[in-house]
Amino acid sequence: MAREITTTRRDPLPRVKMEIEDFRRGLVTLINESLLPQNAAKESRNLMQSMDGRWTPRWGSEYYGVTATDTIYGGASYTTDAGVNHLVIVSGTKVKRSTNDGESWSDCTGVTMTTDKPFFKQIGSYLYIANGQNVLVRYDGTTTLQTYTAVDTPGTITPTKTGLASTTFTASYRVSAVNGVGESIASTAGTVTISKTRDNWTLNTDFITSTWTKVTGATAYNIYYMDNNNGGGRHCYLGSVDQPSGATVTFIDYGESVSPLNTYVIAPEGDTTTGPTFAQMELSGNRIWSTLDPDNPWRVYWSGVGPDIGAFSPFSGGGYIDLEKGGRERPKCVVHYRDGRGGAYATVLTSDPEGVGSIWQISLESVTVGNISFTVPSAIKIVGSIGSDAPLSVVKVRNDIQFFNRRGWFSLRSKAQMLNLLSTDEISGNIRPDIQSLTGSAIENVCAYFYDAKVFTSVPQGNDTNNRIYLNDTERLNWSGPWSFGVERFFEYSDVNGDNHLLAVPVGGARLIEISENFNSDLGVAFDTRYTSGLIPISEDRNAWAKIKYAYIEVNNPIGEIVFTVFGTPKRGGFQQVGTVTIDSTSYESSVGFSTFQFSTTAFSATPTNTGNTTQSIVKKRAKINKLVNNLQFKITTQNVEDDYTLLTLSAKGYLVPTGDPGDWKS
């Protein structure tokens, strides 16, 4: 608010003119209202900024499509090879799809889902669906879901030695069954006593033949070996054999010279033949990356590439790494990002009990042992980084990654004027009290989406589920909100006409909703709006007093009723309402339409036709104050469905009055 003090010959007292025409700071709740910058709002309930940062009622919401019968837990858009978009949701225990913009839903068969948060990721012609509970599901555009079939663990392997005496060493073998996705848990070990380590065996004279019963559904088997002198108590990869035609599988170990032991790969203790049990997914380096395995909370998985992109076995280019296994930090989300030099990496955000966590970047290198090549990970923690508690909050915003943490909203980006350095910086300092008011036990529910240059973030504020939405405006670099409802998650969908829709999964609802500037209510119900400025002193001398005659509001395109209220601290009575005025748009409406006036010699219309009402584009109103005050605060409210406006300026005028201090200031 600009303050202008002048004097005239007719009125020797200094005039005071106060005006707010800049609202660029947005919502600021960190600073006490009496110290708030004049271009900041103390309150912006159900408001957002438009037209050069001017406050206006926020977008509304309406139902999208028809009811899906059961509670919706997640949704996504799927695009076919022909460029046709489908809506896919998890509703109750079923996956459902719609090919007509949600006007009808069809059940997809082949899997029963556990009611947990599903994650979606389209890669190629498949939409992968994972929830950390069920096997990995693939939607391919049909109503028959694809799942991976589990392969049983092989029975005990039986090793038989040839040319080796029974002294000194115990040779131990385990075997796993392999399919096109991964491999089973390794079998119980079979052992035999021998006299020499494998690197001292005589070729074709000393060898061990292992046999086991064939497993249905397997395409191959991996054999793992350990002896007294090898592996540190771990069975390491020795070799593979294809599925035979007969009922028994045989593998002959001729020693180190023929089958070098690969100590990089150890016998699996988990089954990946149905795909790993994970939830959150990302595509990075043409691989699927994932985490949130409830049985392996420190684990990050990756798949093979190309035709093996859906396979997670090390023999298909897949694998996993446990980041600080047993430690306090646990991976929450993988995102495709870069390092400080611009190189692309799988970037992992972790969390710890205090909600701090860190950020890791993983690179993969190919290592060849004998005639077998394996992918070996290298993980580096970014120094000074902060991670995330909420995987659904992680969004890509142009060149940055933004994410929520119970300590605030952070951005991962390159540090200005510092070479090769990534940093995580808080960008929610202005609304830190709002962040601190969130329900700690429900922080993992926070979800976000980048749309129309804004990050929409739904949070649990004093509630166990998401019940508010805040906006981070990435163009104006400010915050607004909260909105008076919350959602489980956001996603975008392009309908059959090519129009984009910002859709949301309701909290506990069975029908999708759309959020749009074209709606002025929430599902047909009005929402109230409230703008409140800071408590602004009438002069730089905070002890000064002024006789304020009027306060003014200037709005653009008002519709309905807008109530402008002025508060202040008069000489007597303490802080109170000092003036109010209502803008009733019906006072400014005028009928428009065509009449029977002739255009040339032909009547343009046979009868008068009113095509609607329009309002005066810019409206000013004043509230009578006529009080001696020390400060002022402005408030604008609406409460009806049709109410709308864009705030242009707020102002007040009067003159300074020399006066003594009020009684309640005195000791």
C-alpha positions in Angstrom: 0.0 0.0 0.0 1.4 3.3 -1.0 1.1 6.1 1.6 1.0 9.7 0.4 0.9 12.7 2.7 0.2 16.2 1.4 -1.2 19.5 2.6 -3.3 22.3 1.0 -4.0 25.9 1.9 -7.7 25.1 2.6 -6.8 22.1 4.8 -3.5 22.7 6.6 -3.6 19.1 8.1 -1.5 16.6 6.2 -3.6 14.5 3.9 -3.3 10.7 3.9 -3.9 8.6 0.9 -3.3 4.8 1.3 -3.5 2.5 -1.7 -2.9 -1.2 -2.4 -2.5 -2.0 -6.1 0.2 -4.7 -5.9 -0.7 -8.2 -4.5 2.4 -10.1 -5.8 3.5 -11.6 -2.5 0.4 -13.8 -2.4 -0.5 -15.5 0.9 1.9 -14.9 3.8 1.1 -16.5 7.2 4.6 -16.6 8.5 4.6 -12.9 9.5 2.3 -11.3 12.1 -0.4 -9.3 10.4 0.8 -6.0 11.9 4.2 -6.5 10.2 2.9 -8.0 7.0 4.1 -6.4 3.7 1.4 -4.4 2.1 1.4 -6.5 -1.1 0.8 -9.7 0.9 -2.4 -11.3 2.1 -3.0 -12.5 5.6 -5.8 -14.7 4.3 -6.8 -15.9 0.9 -9.4 -18.6 1.6 -10.8 -20.1 -1.7 -9.0 -17.5 -3.7 -6.3 -17.6 -6.4 -4.4 -15.0 -8.5 -5.0 -14.1 -12.1 -4.5 -11.1 -14.4 -1.2 -9.7 -13.2 -1.5 -11.2 -9.7 -5.0 -9.9 -8.9 -7.1 -11.9 -6.4 -10.2 -13.6 -7.7 -12.4 -16.6 -6.5 -10.7 -19.9 -7.2 -11.7 -22.6 -9.7 -14.6 -24.8 -8.8 -15.3 -28.5 -9.2 -17.9 -30.7 -10.8 -18.4 -34.5 -11.2 -16.8 -36.0 -14.3 -18.4 -39.1 -15.8 -20.7 -41.4 -14.0 -20.4 -43.2 -10.6 -18.0 -46.2 -10.6 -20.0 -48.0 -7.9 -17.2 -48.5 -5.4 -14.7 -46.1 -3.8 -12.0 -44.9 -6.3 -8.4 -45.2 -5.0 -6.6 -44.0 -8.0 -6.9 -43.2 -11.7 -4.8 -42.5 -14.8 -5.0 -41.8 -18.5 -3.9 -44.5 -21.0 -3.2 -43.9 -24.7 -3.5 -46.6 -27.3 -1.2 -47.1 -30.2 -3.8 -45.4 -32.4 -3.8 -42.3 -30.1 -7.1 -43.0 -28.4 -7.3 -42.1 -24.7 -8.9 -44.4 -22.0 -9.7 -43.6 -18.4 -8.4 -46.3 -16.1 -9.3 -46.4 -12.4 -9.0 -48.8 -9.4 -12.5 -48.9 -7.9 -12.9 -51.1 -4.8 -11.1 -54.3 -5.7 -11.5 -53.9 -9.4 -9.6 -52.2 -12.3 -12.2 -50.4 -14.5 -11.8 -48.6 -17.8 -13.8 -46.1 -19.8 -13.5 -45.4 -23.5 -16.1 -42.7 -23.6 -14.8 -40.1 -21.2 -16.2 -41.8 -18.1 -19.8 -42.0 -19.3 -19.7 -45.7 -18.6 -17.3 -48.1 -16.9 -16.2 -51.7 -17.8 -14.7 -54.1 -15.4 -11.3 -55.5 -16.3 -10.8 -59.2 -15.4 -7.8 -61.1 -14.4 -6.9 -59.7 -10.9 -8.5 -58.7 -7.6 -6.8 -55.6 -6.2 -6.1 -55.0 -2.5 -7.6 -51.7 -1.4 -4.4 -49.7 -1.2 -3.0 -46.7 -3.0 -2.3 -47.7 -6.6 0.4 -46.1 -8.7 0.2 -45.9 -12.5 2.8 -45.5 -15.2 2.4 -46.0 -19.0 5.5 -47.4 -20.6 5.2 -48.3 -24.2 1.8 -49.9 -24.9 1.3 -51.0 -21.3 -0.1 -49.1 -18.3 1.6 -50.6 -15.3 -0.5 -50.7 -12.1 1.2 -51.4 -8.7 0.2 -51.0 -5.1 2.8 -52.7 -3.0 0.4 -55.5 -2.2 -0.6 -57.3 -5.4 1.5 -58.7 -8.2 2.4 -56.2 -11.0 -0.6 -55.6 -13.3 -0.5 -54.5 -17.0 -3.4 -52.8 -18.8 -3.0 -53.1 -22.6 -6.2 -51.4 -23.8 -8.4 -54.5 -23.4 -10.6 -55.5 -20.5 -8.3 -58.5 -19.8 -5.5 -57.5 -17.5 -2.1 -59.1 -17.8 -0.3 -60.4 -14.8 2.8 -62.4 -14.3 2.5 -66.0 -13.3 4.6 -67.1 -10.3 7.1 -69.9 -10.7 7.7 -72.3 -7.8 11.0 -72.6 -6.0 12.9 -75.7 -7.2 13.2 -78.7 -4.9 16.5 -79.5 -3.2 19.4 -79.8 -5.6 21.4 -83.0 -5.5 25.2 -82.6 -6.3 27.3 -85.7 -7.2 31.1 -85.5 -7.4 33.4 -87.1 -9.9 37.2 -87.4 -9.4 37.2 -85.5 -6.1 38.1 -87.0 -2.8 35.9 -86.4 0.3 38.1 -84.2 2.4 38.6 -80.6 3.5 35.9 -78.6 1.6 32.2 -78.6 1.5 30.7 -77.6 -1.9 27.2 -76.1 -1.6 24.8 -75.5 -4.5 21.5 -73.7 -4.7 19.2 -73.3 -7.8 16.5 -70.8 -8.7 13.9 -71.0 -11.5 13.7 -68.2 -14.1 10.9 -66.9 -16.2 10.6 -63.9 -18.5 10.2 -61.5 -15.6 12.5 -62.6 -12.8 13.5 -65.6 -10.7 12.3 -67.6 -7.8 13.8 -67.9 -4.3 16.8 -70.1 -4.4 16.3 -73.7 -3.3 17.5 -75.3 -0.2 21.2 -76.0 -0.5 22.6 -79.4 -1.6 26.1 -80.2 -0.4 29.0 -82.6 -1.1 32.5 -82.8 0.5 35.5 -82.4 -1.8 39.3 -82.2 -1.5 40.1 -79.2 -3.7 38.8 -75.7 -4.4 37.2 -75.1 -7.8 40.2 -73.2 -9.2 42.4 -76.3 -8.7 40.1 -78.9 -10.4 41.6 -80.9 -13.2 39.6 -80.2 -16.4 37.2 -83.0 -17.5 38.5 -85.1 -14.6 37.2 -83.3 -11.6 33.6 -82.1 -11.8 30.3 -82.1 -9.9 26.9 -83.0 -11.5 23.8 -81.5 -10.0 20.3 -82.6 -10.6 16.8 -81.4 -9.6 13.2 -81.7 -10.6 11.9 -79.5 -13.4 9.6 -76.6 -12.4 6.5 -75.9 -14.4 6.5 -72.4 -16.0 10.3 -71.9 -15.8 12.3 -71.1 -18.9 15.7 -71.5 -17.3 17.6 -72.1 -14.0 20.4 -70.2 -12.3 22.9 -72.2 -10.2 24.7 -70.6 -7.2 27.8 -72.0 -5.4 29.6 -71.6 -2.1 32.4 -73.5 -0.4 34.6 -73.0 2.7 36.9 -70.7 0.8 34.4 -68.7 -1.1 31.6 -66.2 -0.8 31.8 -65.2 2.8 28.8 -67.3 3.6 27.0 -66.4 0.4 26.1 -68.5 -2.6 27.3 -66.7 -5.7 26.3 -67.1 -9.4 27.9 -70.0 -11.2 25.9 -70.6 -14.4 22.6 -71.2 -16.1 20.8 -74.0 -17.9 17.7 -73.9 -20.1 14.5 -75.8 -19.4 14.9 -79.4 -20.6 12.3 -81.5 -22.3 12.5 -84.2 -19.7 11.4 -84.2 -16.0 14.9 -83.8 -14.6 17.3 -80.8 -15.0 21.1 -81.4 -15.0 24.0 -79.0 -14.6 27.7 -80.0 -14.6 30.3 -77.8 -12.9 33.7 -78.3 -14.5 35.5 -75.8 -12.2 36.6 -72.2 -12.3 38.3 -72.4 -15.7 35.0 -73.2 -17.4 32.5 -71.4 -15.1 34.0 -68.4 -13.3 32.2 -67.6 -10.1 30.5 -64.2 -10.2 30.6 -62.7 -6.7 28.6 -59.7 -7.8 25.4 -61.8 -8.0 24.2 -63.8 -5.0 21.4 -66.3 -4.6 17.9 -64.6 -4.5 16.0 -64.6 -1.2 12.9 -63.1 -2.8 10.6 -64.1 -5.6 10.5 -61.8 -8.6 8.8 -64.2 -11.1 5.6 -62.1 -10.7 7.6 -58.9 -10.8 8.8 -57.4 -7.5 6.1 -56.2 -5.0 6.5 -52.4 -5.3 4.3 -49.4 -5.6 5.7 -46.1 -6.9 7.2 -46.3 -10.5 9.2 -44.1 -12.8 10.8 -44.4 -16.3 14.5 -43.4 -16.3 17.1 -44.5 -18.8 14.5 -46.6 -20.6 14.1 -48.7 -17.5 11.3 -49.0 -15.0 12.5 -47.9 -11.5 10.4 -48.5 -8.5 10.3 -48.6 -4.7 7.9 -49.0 -1.7 8.3 -52.8 -1.4 6.7 -53.4 2.1 9.0 -56.5 2.6 12.2 -54.7 1.5 11.8 -51.1 2.7 15.3 -50.0 1.7 15.1 -51.4 -1.8 15.1 -49.7 -5.2 14.4 -51.9 -8.2 15.2 -51.4 -11.9 14.1 -53.4 -14.9 15.9 -54.4 -18.1 15.7 -52.3 -21.3 14.1 -52.7 -24.7 12.3 -56.0 -24.9 13.2 -56.7 -21.2 11.7 -53.5 -19.8 9.1 -55.5 -17.9 11.7 -58.0 -16.5 13.5 -57.5 -13.2 15.9 -60.4 -13.2 19.7 -59.6 -13.3 19.9 -61.9 -16.3 17.5 -59.6 -18.2 19.4 -56.4 -17.2 17.3 -55.8 -14.0 18.3 -55.7 -10.4 18.0 -53.9 -7.1 20.0 -52.0 -4.6 19.3 -51.6 -0.8 20.2 -48.0 0.2 21.8 -48.1 3.7 20.0 -51.4 4.5 18.9 -51.5 8.1 19.4 -47.7 8.4 16.9 -45.0 9.4 16.3 -43.7 5.8 13.9 -45.5 3.5 13.3 -44.8 -0.2 9.9 -43.2 -0.9 10.1 -42.2 -4.6 12.2 -42.5 -7.7 12.1 -39.7 -10.3 14.0 -39.1 -13.5 16.3 -36.1 -13.0 19.8 -34.8 -13.7 22.9 -34.1 -11.8 24.6 -30.7 -11.6 26.2 -31.2 -15.0 23.0 -32.2 -16.8 23.5 -36.0 -16.9 20.4 -38.0 -16.5 20.0 -40.2 -13.4 17.5 -42.2 -11.4 17.0 -39.9 -8.4 15.7 -41.4 -5.2 14.0 -39.4 -2.4 14.1 -41.0 1.0 12.6 -40.2 4.4 13.5 -40.8 8.0 11.4 -40.8 11.2 11.9 -37.0 11.6 10.7 -36.5 8.0 14.1 -35.2 6.7 15.6 -37.9 4.6 17.9 -37.3 1.7 18.3 -37.6 -2.1 20.4 -40.3 -3.9 21.3 -40.6 -7.5 21.9 -44.1 -9.0 24.0 -44.9 -12.1 24.3 -48.4 -13.6 27.5 -49.9 -15.0 27.9 -53.1 -17.0 30.4 -55.7 -15.6 31.4 -58.8 -17.5 32.5 -61.9 -15.7 33.5 -64.8 -18.0 30.9 -64.7 -20.8 28.1 -63.2 -18.6 27.4 -59.5 -18.3 25.7 -58.0 -15.3 24.5 -54.5 -14.3 26.1 -53.1 -11.2 24.6 -50.0 -9.5 26.5 -47.1 -8.0 24.6 -44.9 -5.6 25.7 -41.4 -4.4 23.9 -39.3 -1.7 23.6 -35.6 -2.6 25.3 -33.7 0.2 23.0 -31.6 2.3 19.9 -32.8 0.5 16.4 -33.3 2.0 14.0 -36.1 0.9 10.2 -36.6 0.9 7.6 -38.3 3.1 5.0 -38.2 0.4 5.7 -40.0 -3.0 2.5 -38.6 -4.6 3.7 -35.0 -3.9 6.8 -35.3 -6.1 6.3 -33.3 -9.3 8.5 -32.1 -12.2 8.3 -28.3 -12.6 10.1 -27.3 -15.7 13.8 -27.8 -14.8 13.2 -28.5 -11.1 11.7 -31.2 -8.9 9.3 -30.0 -6.2 8.2 -32.2 -3.4 6.6 -32.1 0.1 8.3 -32.9 3.3 6.8 -32.6 6.8 9.0 -29.6 7.3 7.9 -27.8 4.2 7.7 -27.7 0.4 11.1 -28.0 -1.2 12.6 -27.7 -4.7 15.6 -29.7 -6.0 17.5 -27.6 -8.5 20.9 -26.3 -9.6 22.3 -23.6 -7.4 22.5 -20.3 -9.2 26.1 -19.3 -10.1 27.5 -22.5 -8.6 28.9 -25.1 -11.0 27.8 -28.7 -10.8 25.9 -28.3 -7.6 22.3 -29.5 -6.8 20.6 -28.2 -3.7 17.2 -28.6 -2.0 15.7 -25.2 -1.0 12.5 -24.6 0.9 10.0 -22.6 -1.1 7.1 -22.6 1.5 8.6 -20.3 4.1 5.8 -17.8 3.6 3.2 -20.3 4.7 5.2 -22.3 7.2 2.6 -22.1 10.0 0.1 -23.8 7.6 2.6 -26.6 7.0 3.1 -27.0 10.7 -0.7 -27.3 11.2 -0.9 -30.5 9.0 -1.6 -33.9 10.6 1.8 -35.6 10.9 0.4 -39.2 10.7 -1.2 -38.4 7.4 1.7 -36.6 5.7 2.2 -39.5 3.3 -1.2 -38.7 1.7 -0.1 -35.3 0.4 -0.4 -35.2 -3.4 0.5 -32.6 -6.0 0.2 -31.9 -9.7 1.7 -29.3 -12.0 -0.9 -27.7 -14.2 -1.4 -24.2 -15.8 2.0 -23.0 -14.3 0.7 -23.9 -10.8 1.5 -26.7 -8.4 -1.8 -27.9 -7.0 -1.1 -29.5 -3.6 -3.7 -31.3 -1.5 -2.9 -31.7 2.2 -4.4 -33.1 5.5 -5.0 -30.0 7.6 -6.2 -31.0 11.1 -7.6 -34.1 9.5 -6.6 -37.7 8.8 -7.3 -37.3 5.1 -6.6 -34.6 2.5 -9.1 -31.8 3.1 -7.4 -28.6 1.7 -5.7 -27.5 -1.5 -2.9 -24.9 -1.7 -1.5 -23.4 -4.9 2.1 -22.6 -5.6 2.2 -20.2 -8.5 5.4 -20.8 -10.3 5.1 -17.7 -12.5 4.5 -15.2 -9.6 6.5 -17.3 -7.1 3.8 -17.1 -4.4 1.2 -19.1 -2.6 -2.6 -18.9 -2.3 -5.3 -20.9 -0.6 -6.4 -22.9 1.2 -9.3 -24.3 -0.9 -12.0 -25.8 1.3 -11.8 -29.4 -0.1 -9.1 -32.0 -0.7 -8.5 -34.9 -3.0 -6.6 -38.2 -3.0 -4.6 -37.4 -6.1 -4.7 -35.4 -9.4 -4.2 -36.5 -13.0 -4.7 -35.1 -16.4 -7.0 -36.5 -19.2 -7.6 -35.5 -22.8 -11.1 -36.4 -23.9 -12.3 -37.6 -27.3 -12.5 -34.0 -28.6 -8.9 -33.3 -27.6 -9.9 -31.0 -24.6 -7.7 -31.4 -21.5 -9.2 -31.9 -18.1 -7.6 -31.6 -14.6 -9.2 -34.6 -12.9 -9.0 -35.7 -9.2 -9.8 -38.8 -7.2 -12.2 -37.7 -4.4 -11.5 -38.7 -0.8 -13.7 -41.7 -0.2 -15.9 -41.1 -3.3 -16.9 -43.3 -6.2 -17.0 -40.6 -8.9 -14.2 -38.6 -10.4 -14.3 -34.9 -10.2 -12.9 -32.2 -12.5 -11.4 -28.9 -11.3 -11.8 -26.0 -13.8 -12.1 -22.3 -14.1 -15.4 -22.9 -15.8 -17.0 -24.0 -12.5 -18.1 -21.5 -9.8 -19.1 -24.0 -7.1 -18.0 -27.4 -5.6 -20.3 -30.1 -7.0 -23.1 -27.5 -7.1 -22.6 -26.2 -3.6 -21.4 -22.6 -3.0 -18.1 -22.0 -1.3 -17.2 -18.8 0.6 -14.2 -16.7 -0.2 -12.2 -14.4 2.0 -9.4 -12.0 1.4 -7.8 -10.2 4.4 -4.9 -7.8 4.1 -2.4 -7.1 6.8 -3.0 -4.6 9.6 -1.6 -1.5 8.0 -0.5 1.6 10.0 -1.8 4.9 8.5 1.7 6.3 8.6 5.3 5.3 8.8 5.0 6.7 12.3 3.2 3.9 13.9 2.0 6.1 16.7 0.3 8.6 14.4 -3.5 8.9 14.0 -5.6 9.9 11.0 -9.2 10.9 10.4 -10.1 8.5 7.6 -13.2 9.6 5.7 -13.6 6.8 3.2 -12.1 3.4 2.2 -12.4 2.4 -1.5 -12.5 -0.9 -3.4 -12.1 -1.2 -7.1 -13.0 -4.5 -8.8 -13.3 -5.9 -12.3 -16.4 -7.6 -13.6 -18.2 -8.1 -10.3 -21.0 -10.7 -10.3 -23.4 -11.3 -7.4 -22.6 -9.7 -4.0 -19.1 -8.8 -2.8 -18.9 -7.5 0.8 -16.1 -5.0 1.5 -15.4 -4.6 5.2 -12.8 -2.3 6.8 -11.4 -2.9 10.3 -9.2 -0.6 12.3 -8.1 0.6 15.8 -10.1 3.8 16.6 -9.1 6.2 19.4 -11.6 4.4 21.7 -12.9 0.9 21.8 -10.0 -1.2 20.5 -9.7 -3.0 17.2 -13.2 -3.2 15.5 -15.1 -2.9 12.3 -15.1 0.7 11.1 -17.0 0.5 7.8 -18.5 -1.8 5.2 -20.2 -1.7 1.8 -21.7 -4.3 -0.5 -21.2 -4.4 -4.2 -24.4 -5.7 -5.7 -23.8 -6.4 -9.4 -27.4 -6.1 -10.3 -27.0 -2.3 -9.8 -24.5 -2.3 -12.7 -26.2 -4.8 -15.1 -27.8 -3.7 -18.3 -29.7 -5.8 -20.8 -28.1 -6.5 -24.1 -29.6 -8.0 -27.3 -31.2 -7.1 -30.6 -34.5 -5.2 -31.1 -36.8 -4.5 -33.9 -34.6 -1.7 -35.1 -34.2 -2.1 -38.9 -30.7 -2.8 -40.4 -31.1 -1.2 -43.8 -34.6 -2.0 -45.0 -35.0 -5.4 -43.3 -35.7 -6.0 -39.7 -32.8 -7.7 -38.0 -35.1 -9.4 -35.6 -38.8 -9.7 -35.6 -39.0 -9.5 -31.7 -36.8 -8.1 -29.0 -34.4 -10.8 -27.8 -32.4 -10.4 -24.6 -29.3 -12.5 -24.9 -28.3 -11.9 -21.2 -27.0 -9.4 -18.8 -23.6 -7.8 -18.6 -22.1 -5.7 -15.9 -20.0 -2.6 -15.8 -16.4 -3.9 -16.3 -14.8 -1.8 -13.6 -16.7 -0.9 -10.4 -15.6 1.3 -7.5 -17.4 1.5 -4.1 -16.6 3.4 -1.0 -17.2 2.6 2.6 -17.8 5.5 5.0 -15.4 5.4 7.9 -15.2 9.0 9.4 -13.2 7.8 12.4 -9.9 8.7 13.9 -7.8 5.5 13.5 -4.3 4.3 14.0 -4.4 1.4 11.4 -6.6 -0.3 8.9 -7.3 -3.8 7.6 -9.3 -4.7 4.6 -11.5 -7.8 4.1 -13.5 -9.0 1.1 -15.9 -11.8 1.3 -18.4 -13.7 -0.9 -20.6 -16.6 -0.2 -22.9 -17.4 -3.1 -22.5 -19.6 -6.2 -22.7 -16.7 -8.6 -20.4 -14.4 -6.8 -17.3 -13.4 -8.7 -14.8 -10.5 -9.1 -11.2 -9.6 -9.7 -9.7 -7.3 -7.2 -7.9 -4.3 -8.7 -7.2 -1.8 -5.9 -7.9 -1.0 -2.2 -7.4 2.5 -0.8 -8.4 4.9 1.9 -8.0 8.7 2.3 -8.2 11.2 5.1 -5.9 13.5 7.0 -3.4 13.2 9.9 -4.6 14.6 13.2 -2.3 15.6 16.0 -3.7 14.0 19.1 -2.6 12.5 22.4 -2.2 8.8 23.0 -5.3 6.9 23.9 -5.9 5.9 27.5 -5.2 2.2 27.1 -1.7 3.1 25.8 -0.8 4.8 29.1 0.7 3.0 32.1 
